[in-house]
């Protein structure tokens, strides 16, 4: 499905039972949202890259959902986005802003208990995409589960990709936050970017069980990790679910970067240091 050229206020799928589509097995993206003025569209409760039961992959060759070319203020909610050939959700390009990604399962099965990997990242925000929000603010049902992906759980890249907020999500953990479904890289990766926020105020994130560090900030500046993150600890706040166990990775790793703010949070059981600055 493609939405482009200024189309607005369409709904693909729907919250009611039986209204979601199966968008799988295509030679490009599952859904593409393009161009300035393509706004206020809702992508809800679809299966994108899996079979009917959400138990095995039926890949789209590229991204599950791509939003680019200054499409803005669109909502991606309640979908299963797994098994695709590249990223689960890819937001890219200048002017691609104020899009919301809420209550999805990205890289897992429908039950949120095992991996159906997207080959790339779970969510990628690149090339000037700004002011997008991934995850819940205050409503628990809006939390994304972003786990089991082939690269990192959530990636923000580029110095013009600013003011994105990666709020309350399960990253590397199951839907209930109690078991590991590792992303194969970091849970969250901020690469040569600035002024983005991980966790934010409101509900907390669980960033746990990933193969790489929980959070990796490399290059860039002025990013913020808020104090509602649980890094390396399961949803109960006590059970060990460390990041980077086999490779001795840190809970939070900062490399070649300046002027970031890391507020006190719960960081425990990771394979290396709690916080490493190099």
Secondary structure, DSSP 8 states (H G I E B T S, - for coil): -EE-TT-BS-EEE-SSTT---EE-S-SS-SEEEESTT-BS-EEES-EESB-TTSSSB---SS-SEEEETT-BS-EEES-EE-S-SS-SEEEESTT-BS-EEES-EESB-TTSSSB---SS-SEEEETT-BS-EESBSS-GGG-EEE-S-SS-SEEEESTT-BS-EE-BEEESB-TTSSSB---SS-SEEEES-BS-EES-SSS-EEE-S-SS-SEEEES-B--EE-TTEEESB-TTSSSB--SSTTTT--SEEEES-BS-EE---EE-S-SS-SEEE-
